[in-house]
Amino acid sequence: MMKLKYIILVASVVSGTILTSCNYTDLSPIDSFTDESYWHTPNDLKLYANGLYGYLSSPTATGDNTSDNFVTNSYVGYLFDEYTIPTDANSGNGWYWNDIRSCNYFLKRYHTVTGTEAEINKYVAEVRFFRALLYYDKLRMFGDVPWYDADLTTTDTEQLYKARDKADFVLGKVIEDLEFAVTNLPEAGNEEKGRLNKEAARTQLARVCLYFGTYKKYHKQSGNLTAESLLKKAADVTDAIMATGKFDIVKGTDNGARQLAFEGYPLYYGNQFVQEDLTGNKEVILARYYASGVLTHETGRQVSQNGMGLSKDFVESFLMKDGTPIYNSGSGYQGDDDQEKEFANRDPRIYQIIDNVHRPFTVQNGVRESHVGNVNSNSGVTGYPCVKYRSADTKQAEARNTSYDWFVYRYAEVLLINAEAKAELGTCTQDVLDKTVNKLRDRVEMAHLTVNPVADAKPVAYGYALSNLLYEIRRERRIELVAEGQRLDDLKRWNAMKLLENPKTMFGLKITDAVKTTYAKQNVTFGGENGRPVINYDGATYLYQYASSKALDDKGRKWTDTDRRWFYPIPTNELTLNKNLIQNPGWK
């Protein structure tokens, strides 16, 4: 029997019809929804809110493609300071307001509905959550932005052509919306499957507070909302989630024996991301649900054809299984002359994230097949293909046939926020670590983090001093949340773009005689006119996708405190239309 799934289907039809008619409020088409015929029952509110669920994160294998974690087959111009100013708001750069207008349209009309306060406020909370989510994106992208709490029409000229509001003011409004959502959404487990709950709103609130708390701290920004107060709220909110006792870190199953992990190499981490039913999974705070033949996505296919590979720098960030940094004396690191040595005795997430002989690439008729990986421009730009979202079940890699569910918010992030916020506040004890980071390490059977970790003998350069504890919590976050789309935000909020100056953020595997021998079996050569591109650096040779177009000393990789890329530019047409808008610094 097909598993029961809650799938929102009518959302965009209802809300789209209403929004289309909003410019003609003096008309009452017989065959359309209008303000006169709508806004009567809580179900009207529910159907409208359905249309906003598309703003939640959705399945993708290209999260973190703009960061130091991945190298893409064509270099990302933004990272080399080659981003150009778009002409209009439809360019996709984020200066787009119809989505927020959709939220405000609801919030100005729901009052006519008849029902209990709890019934009504549940859907008001959903819409305010989405407005907060959308404004959070705009704050991160543009800094100061105009705050709107009404659905403007062409006659609202004063509001349409006003200047931007201060980021702190808008941030306060975002927090208010999320706190309303926390108060009025149902408890996790009491919501309709697939809909928002209290803890999802708390998770988003904690994410917002951690982002701006650390951004203010490391960019030395003042304001009504202080770095300390925001970090304290992030800690308190995640404490509240943890105190519910409803969530835990889960060892992912082998998904009906379709993964068939090798003995001694369990896929407790990797399996979590290819589960075909996350119902009841205690790591889920909010998920998108899919079902074969009903609603599917493309991630299982995309993950093998996305033109990306993990960077050498990312691979070097994995600790040894006993928690020792690889370049520390006595670590037991065997070097990187071949992949088997490079992965030996490392954090077990390494073989669950990167393709290797210890992780089945396919399972057909119960037979496992593995390979070293790829170094082509589609699936292995660096020789370190990311397989975090790849199922060994070949059916999942068929076009539009991926049916495993998607984490929108997962408990692992909550634990990482809690640990980081408390470390920033100076209140991270061993008990805190054991309830947060060490639960993640327990999943993969790795040594615990202590409050006084050993210093990394060859640390990455943040450009400022950092305690060993914070350094390791940041490392843990990088590994655990890789490919989940948060790495660039982390670099920005930490004022850590200096990390991009490390050439290994653009490199792939080291080319040695052993590597050449291995890939010769696949008719792959390195260097020369027909071989995969390579570069010599620090006495070694590495795969280097951009060797023909970008130099190691490219100044575009270097950010300053006043770099224009901290915020994106406002489209030029918007500046022409509204003379009160001022372009973000550095964009001309």
DRENSE-916275 format. One record per residue (C-alpha): x, y, z; residue number from 1. Coordinates in steps of 0.001 Angstrom, whole numbers, padded with zeros to 6 digits. Each point is the difference from the previous one (the first is absolute). Layout:
N
((X, Y, Z), NUM)
...
This chain:
588
((000000, 000000, 000000), 1)
((001374, 003408, -000928), 2)
((001089, 001987, 003032), 3)
((-002296, 002870, 000826), 4)
((001505, 003389, -000785), 5)
((-001255, 003480, 000677), 6)
((000622, 001912, -003208), 7)
((-001141, 003563, -000540), 8)
((-001603, 000200, -003410), 9)
((-002483, 002890, -000170), 10)
((002167, 002723, 001449), 11)
((001149, 002028, -002955), 12)
((-003312, -000350, -001802), 13)
((-001977, 001668, 002782), 14)
((002497, 002656, 001062), 15)
((000999, 000703, -003584), 16)
((-003601, 000598, -001018), 17)
((-000540, 002403, 002866), 18)
((003162, 001929, -000728), 19)
((-000823, 000207, -003677), 20)
((-003354, 001529, 000820), 21)
((001385, 002484, 002512), 22)
((000607, 002652, -002633), 23)
((-003675, -000092, -000962), 24)
((-001760, 000147, 003357), 25)
((-002989, 001811, -001482), 26)
((-000845, -003063, -002099), 27)
((-001618, -003242, 001116), 28)
((000628, -002634, -002671), 29)
((-002462, -002864, 000264), 30)
((002649, -002638, -000645), 31)
((002797, 001399, 002244), 32)
((000836, 000421, 003670), 33)
((-000382, 003585, 001197), 34)
((000310, 001774, 003322), 35)
((-003790, 000033, 000175), 36)
((-000339, -003756, -000446), 37)
((003028, -001008, 002058), 38)
((001282, 000637, 003570), 39)
((-002899, -001648, 001845), 40)
((001296, -003190, 001636), 41)
((003261, -001274, 001517), 42)
((000216, -002358, -002967), 43)
((000251, 003047, -002277), 44)
((003035, 001063, 002027), 45)
((001494, -003475, -000216), 46)
((-000357, -000161, -003781), 47)
((001630, 003400, -000406), 48)
((002868, -000892, 002347), 49)
((000600, -003174, -002039), 50)
((001209, 002198, -002838), 51)
((002869, 001319, 002115), 52)
((001561, -003363, 000857), 53)
((002097, 000183, -003145), 54)
((002220, 002508, 001838), 55)
((001386, -002784, 002192), 56)
((003236, -001670, -001056), 57)
((-000455, -002744, -002568), 58)
((002129, -002928, -001179), 59)
((003265, 000939, -001688), 60)
((003462, -001458, -000384), 61)
((001651, 003372, -000623), 62)
((-000177, 001605, 003428), 63)
((003319, 001691, 000872), 64)
((000992, 000249, -003676), 65)
((001128, 003572, 000736), 66)
((002413, -000601, 002858), 67)
((003342, -001500, 000965), 68)
((-001573, -003453, 000333), 69)
((-000489, -000595, -003712), 70)
((001681, 000619, -003331), 71)
((-002308, 000346, -003014), 72)
((000867, -000890, -003603), 73)
((-000374, 003679, -000977), 74)
((001304, 002391, 002597), 75)
((-002538, 002053, 001953), 76)
((000538, 003616, -001042), 77)
((-001297, 001283, 003336), 78)
((002945, -001572, 001847), 79)
((002411, 001700, -002415), 80)
((-001761, 003375, 000310), 81)
((-001440, -000229, -003499), 82)
((-003663, 000307, 000973), 83)
((-001839, 002594, -002076), 84)
((-002835, 002283, 001056), 85)
((-003342, -001262, -001357), 86)
((-002278, 002374, -001842), 87)
((-003341, -000942, 001536), 88)
((-001626, -001815, 002909), 89)
((-000939, -002992, -002147), 90)
((003659, -000964, -000374), 91)
((-000210, -002361, 002953), 92)
((002440, 001858, 002249), 93)
((-002522, 000338, 002835), 94)
((-001253, 003591, -000313), 95)
((-003499, -001288, -000636), 96)
((-003073, 000919, 002032), 97)
((-002962, -001949, -001357), 98)
((000707, -002795, 002470), 99)
((-000205, 002331, 003000), 100)
((-003055, 001660, -001535), 101)
((-001632, -003452, -000072), 102)
((000484, -000262, 003762), 103)
((-001242, 003517, 000676), 104)
((-003036, -000564, -002223), 105)
((-001077, -002782, 002339), 106)
((000814, 001951, 003163), 107)
((-002230, 002894, -001042), 108)
((-003005, -002218, -000765), 109)
((-000150, -002938, 002396), 110)
((-001931, 002024, 002621), 111)
((-003326, -000645, -001742), 112)
((000254, -003736, 000615), 113)
((-002320, -001556, 002570), 114)
((001537, -002581, 002306), 115)
((001756, -000488, 003314), 116)
((003056, 002096, 000756), 117)
((002179, -003115, 000087), 118)
((-001270, -001216, -003386), 119)
((000611, 003358, -001627), 120)
((003320, 000840, 001649), 121)
((001485, -003344, -001060), 122)
((-000114, 001120, -003629), 123)
((000891, 003586, 000797), 124)
((003080, -001442, 001707), 125)
((000897, -001943, -003141), 126)
((-000213, 003105, -002166), 127)
((001972, 002123, 002459), 128)
((002625, -002752, 000078), 129)
((000343, 000196, -003785), 130)
((000194, 003789, 000047), 131)
((002814, -000259, 002561), 132)
((001760, -002626, -002130), 133)
((-000161, 002232, -003067), 134)
((001196, 003093, 001845), 135)
((002852, -001988, 001577), 136)
((001207, -000816, -003512), 137)
((-000190, 003661, -001023), 138)
((001853, 001230, 003085), 139)
((002870, -002405, -000651), 140)
((000159, 000961, -003649), 141)
((-000476, 003764, 000109), 142)
((000373, 001276, 003568), 143)
((-002477, 002872, 000405), 144)
((-003292, -000711, -001785), 145)
((-003429, 001654, 000017), 146)
((-002406, -001542, 002497), 147)
((-003527, -000537, -001319), 148)
((-002902, -001344, 002024), 149)
((-002703, 000764, -002575), 150)
((-000690, -001166, -003545), 151)
((000787, 003147, -001908), 152)
((-001793, 001157, -003125), 153)
((001088, 002507, -002612), 154)
((-001634, 002808, 001993), 155)
((002200, -000550, 003078), 156)
((002713, 002223, -001395), 157)
((001461, 001100, 003336), 158)
((000680, -003603, 001024), 159)
((000982, -001181, -003464), 160)
((002650, 002682, -000339), 161)
((001305, 000177, 003545), 162)
((003599, -000515, 001046), 163)
((001269, -003201, 001557), 164)
((-000651, -000627, 003681), 165)
((002904, -000778, 002309), 166)
((000907, -003675, 000191), 167)
((-000418, -000082, 003788), 168)
((-003578, 001271, -000288), 169)
((-000873, -002645, -002585), 170)
((001813, -002685, 001990), 171)
((-002161, 000894, 002995), 172)
((-003096, -000504, -002149), 173)
((001313, -003365, -001209), 174)
((000487, -001114, 003594), 175)
((-003520, 001216, 000901), 176)
((-001502, -002041, -002847), 177)
((001895, -003122, 001023), 178)
((-000894, 000408, 003661), 179)
((-003678, 000287, -000995), 180)
((000449, -003211, -001989), 181)
((001578, -001762, 002989), 182)
((-002927, 001045, 002187), 183)
((-002784, -000963, -002395), 184)
((001188, -002979, -002021), 185)
((-000832, -003498, 001294), 186)
((002505, -002039, 001969), 187)
((002204, -002291, -002062), 188)
((-001939, -003219, -000457), 189)
((-003394, 001703, 000174), 190)
((000228, 001738, -003368), 191)
((-001443, -001285, -003251), 192)
((002738, -002005, -001675), 193)
((002282, 002225, -002036), 194)
((-001209, 003267, 001562), 195)
((001912, 002369, 002246), 196)
((000283, -000602, 003721), 197)
((001295, 001890, 003019), 198)
((003447, -001545, -000100), 199)
((000505, 000791, -003680), 200)
((-000697, 003651, 000811), 201)
((002403, -000196, 002946), 202)
((002685, -001497, -002224), 203)
((-000364, 002797, -002535), 204)
((000050, 002576, 002814), 205)
((003190, -001524, 001383), 206)
((001561, 000021, -003475), 207)
((-000845, 003698, -000398), 208)
((001395, 000918, 003408), 209)
((003210, -001990, -000467), 210)
((000581, 001565, -003405), 211)
((-000409, 003598, 001086), 212)
((001501, -000526, 003447), 213)
((003265, -001227, -001487), 214)
((-000158, 002421, -002934), 215)
((-000213, 002929, 002398), 216)
((002791, -001391, 002168), 217)
((002525, -000718, -002751), 218)
((-000853, 003064, -002076), 219)
((000037, 002163, 003133), 220)
((-003506, 001349, -000539), 221)
((-002063, 001735, 002664), 222)
((-003748, 000671, 000099), 223)
((-003097, -000497, 002097), 224)
((000367, -003750, -000371), 225)
((003414, -000914, 001373), 226)
((002111, -002983, -000939), 227)
((-000215, -001312, 003557), 228)
((-003798, 000295, 000214), 229)
((-000463, -001795, -003316), 230)
((002408, -002802, 000926), 231)
((-001766, -000368, 003359), 232)
((-003331, -000346, -001800), 233)
((001479, -002604, -002373), 234)
((001212, -001994, 003010), 235)
((-003292, 000338, 001881), 236)
((-002146, -000936, -002994), 237)
((002044, -003116, -000759), 238)
((-000048, -000900, 003707), 239)
((-003801, 000070, -000243), 240)
((000019, -002325, -003012), 241)
((002362, -002422, 001719), 242)
((-002099, 000070, 003185), 243)
((-003051, -001349, -001828), 244)
((001656, -003428, -000169), 245)
((-001696, -000581, -003360), 246)
((003134, -000080, -002136), 247)
((003212, -001964, -000210), 248)
((002931, -000802, -002277), 249)
((-000882, -003084, -002003), 250)
((002161, -002711, -001498), 251)
((-001394, -000261, -003522), 252)
((-001148, -003446, -001055), 253)
((001049, -001807, -003164), 254)
((-003334, 000948, -001552), 255)
((-001439, -003439, -000595), 256)
((003384, -001559, -000839), 257)
((000290, 002199, -003080), 258)
((003226, 001578, 001280), 259)
((001743, -003131, 001324), 260)
((002823, 001593, 001958), 261)
((003271, -001900, 000101), 262)
((000952, -001719, 003227), 263)
((002034, 002350, 002168), 264)
((-001191, 003054, -001954), 265)
((-003525, 000785, 001227), 266)
((-001850, 002824, -001719), 267)
((-001702, 001368, 003108), 268)
((000488, 003601, -001158), 269)
((-000318, -000370, -003767), 270)
((-003138, -002130, 000161), 271)
((-001945, 002788, 001690), 272)
((-000040, 001983, -003237), 273)
((-001449, -002736, -002222), 274)
((-002889, -001126, 002195), 275)
((-003156, -000657, -001971), 276)
((-002137, 000673, 003045), 277)
((001049, 002428, 002716), 278)
((-003325, -000452, 001793), 279)
((000782, -000529, 003666), 280)
((003722, 000654, -000475), 281)
((001007, 001865, 003172), 282)
((002556, 002162, -001784), 283)
((-002775, 001635, -002018), 284)
((-001257, 003360, 001182), 285)
((-001626, 000719, -003352), 286)
((000215, -002002, -003222), 287)
((-001294, -000038, -003535), 288)
((-001610, -003337, -000803), 289)
((000132, -001800, -003347), 290)
((-001477, -003193, -001407), 291)
((000863, -001999, -003103), 292)
((-002587, 000533, -002704), 293)
((-001605, 002884, 001905), 294)
((002562, 002723, 000679), 295)
((003703, -000377, -000767), 296)
((003122, 002082, -000558), 297)
((003318, -000159, -001861), 298)
((002640, -000043, 002740), 299)
((000988, -003649, -000363), 300)
((000884, 000664, -003638), 301)
((001355, 003514, 000470), 302)
((002539, -001022, 002619), 303)
((001966, -001970, -002601), 304)
((-000219, 002573, -002781), 305)
((000250, 003417, 001646), 306)
((003500, 000977, -001151), 307)
((001308, 000374, 003553), 308)
((002621, -001588, 002197), 309)
((001051, 000479, 003603), 310)
((003127, 002084, 000481), 311)
((003340, -001256, 001287), 312)
((-000322, 002481, 002847), 313)
((-003323, -001519, 001038), 314)
((001456, -003514, -000082), 315)
((002906, 001097, 002198), 316)
((-002441, 001359, 002589), 317)
((-001083, -003502, 001087), 318)
((001620, -001030, 003279), 319)
((001339, -003425, 000790), 320)
((-002561, -002303, 001588), 321)
((001594, 000583, 003410), 322)
((-000570, 003761, -000398), 323)
((003595, 000958, -000862), 324)
((000635, 002520, -002816), 325)
((001742, -001790, -002865), 326)
((003193, 002085, -000006), 327)
((000603, -000290, 003735), 328)
((002928, -002100, 001156), 329)
((-000989, -003614, 000598), 330)
((-003386, 000337, -001689), 331)
((000465, -003156, -002024), 332)
((-000923, 001758, -003233), 333)
((001361, -002038, -002903), 334)
((000183, 002852, -002487), 335)
((-001778, 000467, -003306), 336)
((002027, -002007, -002496), 337)
((-003177, -001985, -000681), 338)
((-003577, 000136, 001247), 339)
((000229, -003123, 002142), 340)
((002802, 001528, 002059), 341)
((-001646, 003420, 000059), 342)
((-003271, -001330, 001462), 343)
((001512, -002544, 002398), 344)
((-001035, 000497, 003634), 345)
((-001625, 003358, -000739), 346)
((-003326, 001384, 001245), 347)
((-002408, -002668, -001376), 348)
((-002090, 002671, -001692), 349)
((002781, 000311, -002589), 350)
((-000838, -003297, -001720), 351)
((-003741, 000733, 000293), 352)
((000280, 003407, -001690), 353)
((002686, -000703, -002643), 354)
((-000195, -002828, -002522), 355)
((002449, -002812, 000815), 356)
((000395, -003771, -000107), 357)
((-001541, -000419, 003464), 358)
((-003338, 001511, -000990), 359)
((-002195, -001821, -002530), 360)
((-000576, 002157, -003057), 361)
((-002738, -002298, -001259), 362)
((-001880, -003018, 001268), 363)
((-001675, -002065, -002715), 364)
((-001710, -003304, 000763), 365)
((001722, -000010, 003371), 366)
((003466, 000424, -001523), 367)
((002133, 002931, 001156), 368)
((002223, 001897, -002387), 369)
((002486, 002654, 001037), 370)
((002662, 002007, -001739), 371)
((002720, 002449, 000915), 372)
((-001943, 002942, -001344), 373)
((000072, 002288, -002996), 374)
((002200, 002833, -001179), 375)
((-002136, 001144, -002930), 376)
((-001652, 003401, -000276), 377)
((-003513, -001301, 000678), 378)
((000330, -002105, 003128), 379)
((003486, 000410, 001378), 380)
((001631, 003320, -000762), 381)
((002408, -000508, 002885), 382)
((000136, -003778, 000282), 383)
((-002060, 000316, 003186), 384)
((-003621, -000455, -001163), 385)
((-002538, 000849, 002699), 386)
((-002456, -002866, 000444), 387)
((-001837, 001312, 003049), 388)
((-003336, -000096, -001839), 389)
((000707, -003015, -002201), 390)
((-001862, -003246, 000544), 391)
((001540, -003279, -001098), 392)
((-003468, -000956, -001217), 393)
((000324, 000672, -003730), 394)
((-003706, 000790, -000333), 395)
((000584, 003155, 002010), 396)
((002397, 001279, -002686), 397)
((-002546, -000247, -002786), 398)
((-001338, 003294, -001392), 399)
((-002551, 001602, 002346), 400)
((-000229, -003221, 001980), 401)
((001628, 000850, 003324), 402)
((-002487, -000698, 002766), 403)
((001952, 000367, 003213), 404)
((-001103, 002690, 002406), 405)
((001769, 003291, 000698), 406)
((001025, 001607, 003287), 407)
((-001144, 003621, 000137), 408)
((001182, 000325, 003600), 409)
((001853, -002765, 001803), 410)
((000987, -000373, 003621), 411)
((003733, -000139, -000766), 412)
((-000066, 003692, -000904), 413)
((-001752, 000843, 003266), 414)
((002781, -001687, 001966), 415)
((002697, 001795, -001980), 416)
((-001682, 003382, 000529), 417)
((-000227, -000674, 003717), 418)
((003666, -000956, 000311), 419)
((001249, 002918, -002092), 420)
((-002155, 002639, 001685), 421)
((001080, -001149, 003441), 422)
((003655, -000157, -001024), 423)
((-000294, 003587, -001257), 424)
((-001572, 000998, 003319), 425)
((002626, -001862, 002037), 426)
((-002556, -002390, 001509), 427)
((000828, -003189, -001919), 428)
((000775, -002688, 002582), 429)
((000827, -003666, -000467), 430)
((-003632, -000752, 000776), 431)
((-001051, 002286, -002864), 432)
((002390, -001758, -002392), 433)
((-001226, -003428, 001074), 434)
((-003590, 001040, -000754), 435)
((000874, 001555, -003356), 436)
((003165, -000637, -002030), 437)
((000724, -003319, 001639), 438)
((-003404, -001365, -000925), 439)
((000982, 000578, -003638), 440)
((003304, -001762, 000592), 441)
((-001705, -002883, 001779), 442)
((-002052, -000652, -003125), 443)
((003174, -000724, -001990), 444)
((001842, -001620, 002925), 445)
((002617, 002717, 000267), 446)
((001929, 001342, 003003), 447)
((-001629, 002773, 002035), 448)
((000873, 003681, -000118), 449)
((001184, 001484, 003305), 450)
((-000077, 003598, 001213), 451)
((003785, 000168, -000350), 452)
((000733, -001604, -003375), 453)
((003531, -000267, -001295), 454)
((000995, 002794, -002371), 455)
((000167, -000801, -003705), 456)
((003655, 000004, -001045), 457)
((-000943, 001302, -003448), 458)
((-003172, 002053, 000464), 459)
((-001908, 001746, -002751), 460)
((000478, 003761, 000184), 461)
((-003053, 001948, 001143), 462)
((001945, 003236, 000141), 463)
((-000478, 000380, 003745), 464)
((000573, -001930, 003217), 465)
((-002518, -002681, 000862), 466)
((-000215, -002293, 003020), 467)
((000706, -003680, -000625), 468)
((-003550, -000801, 001107), 469)
((-001685, 002355, -002457), 470)
((002371, -001166, -002722), 471)
((-001100, -003608, 000502), 472)
((-003715, 000854, 000243), 473)
((000281, 001835, -003314), 474)
((001799, -003013, -001497), 475)
((-002772, -002267, 001262), 476)
((-002628, 002226, -001592), 477)
((001848, 000011, -003316), 478)
((000103, -003798, -000142), 479)
((-003467, -000783, 001354), 480)
((-001889, 002556, -002112), 481)
((001978, -000271, -003245), 482)
((-002101, 000436, -003151), 483)
((-002939, 001322, 002016), 484)
((000418, 003535, -001328), 485)
((001336, 001764, 003097), 486)
((003747, 000237, -000556), 487)
((000136, 003382, -001787), 488)
((-002218, 001512, 002694), 489)
((002357, -001398, 002634), 490)
((003044, 001530, -001664), 491)
((-001735, 003369, -000232), 492)
((-001275, 000120, 003557), 493)
((003376, -001065, 001380), 494)
((001778, 002637, -002123), 495)
((002023, -002958, -001240), 496)
((000376, 000608, -003711), 497)
((003747, -000191, 000486), 498)
((-000518, -003756, -000143), 499)
((-000583, 000364, -003744), 500)
((003605, 001129, -000447), 501)
((001150, -003545, 000704), 502)
((000774, -001447, -003467), 503)
((-001203, -003407, 001160), 504)
((-003550, 001347, -000005), 505)
((000339, -000233, -003800), 506)
((002013, -003235, -000214), 507)
((-000959, -003632, -000348), 508)
((001920, -003152, 000847), 509)
((003771, -000214, -000040), 510)
((001337, -001638, -003154), 511)
((002474, -002752, 000854), 512)
((001259, -003095, -001795), 513)
((-002566, -002061, 001919), 514)
((-002807, 002324, -001076), 515)
((001164, -000077, -003616), 516)
((000036, -003796, 000060), 517)
((-003479, -000161, 001489), 518)
((-001584, 002344, -002520), 519)
((001898, -001424, -002974), 520)
((-002453, -002899, 000278), 521)
((-002706, 002528, -000853), 522)
((002081, 001432, -002871), 523)
((000528, 003233, 001933), 524)
((003261, 001913, -000216), 525)
((001166, 003106, 001833), 526)
((001644, 003074, -001470), 527)
((000963, 000703, -003567), 528)
((-002267, 001018, -002829), 529)
((-002522, -002843, 000394), 530)
((000272, -000813, 003679), 531)
((-001967, 001312, 002953), 532)
((001363, 003439, 001049), 533)
((002585, 000060, 002786), 534)
((002115, 002531, 001856), 535)
((003210, -000160, 002025), 536)
((-000195, 001434, 003481), 537)
((002261, -000302, 003033), 538)
((001959, -002898, -001451), 539)
((-003003, -002058, -001116), 540)
((-002320, -000266, -003013), 541)
((-003764, 000356, 000345), 542)
((-003070, -000112, -002170), 543)
((-000845, 003625, -000785), 544)
((-003108, 000652, -002050), 545)
((000763, 003665, -000643), 546)
((003657, -000299, -000945), 547)
((-000515, 001506, -003431), 548)
((-002038, 002991, 001165), 549)
((000827, 001011, 003567), 550)
((003356, 000576, 001669), 551)
((000767, -000982, 003580), 552)
((000607, 003614, 000935), 553)
((-003356, 001135, -001409), 554)
((-000977, 003007, 002086), 555)
((-003679, -000789, -000364), 556)
((000292, -002712, 002647), 557)
((001145, 002551, 002571), 558)
((-002659, 001850, 001967), 559)
((000433, 003153, 002049), 560)
((-002098, 001382, 002852), 561)
((-001552, 002398, -002496), 562)
((-000388, -002503, -002829), 563)
((-003105, 000632, -002071), 564)
((-000953, -003682, 000074), 565)
((-001140, 000026, 003610), 566)
((-003293, 001106, -001541), 567)
((-001453, -000447, -003460), 568)
((-000766, 002964, -002266), 569)
((-003455, 001454, -000530), 570)
((-001106, -000337, -003650), 571)
((000637, 003190, -001956), 572)
((-003601, 000396, -001168), 573)
((-001135, 000068, 003621), 574)
((002326, 002919, 000696), 575)
((-001427, 001831, -002988), 576)
((-003585, -000592, 001114), 577)
((000605, 000931, 003638), 578)
((002383, 002905, 000523), 579)
((-000054, -000594, 003761), 580)
((001850, -003295, -000403), 581)
((003772, 000143, 000316), 582)
((002186, -002683, -001547), 583)
((001971, -002223, 002361), 584)
((003647, 001094, 000473), 585)
((002452, -000854, -002755), 586)
((-002560, -000799, -002705), 587)
((-000037, 002428, -002903), 588)
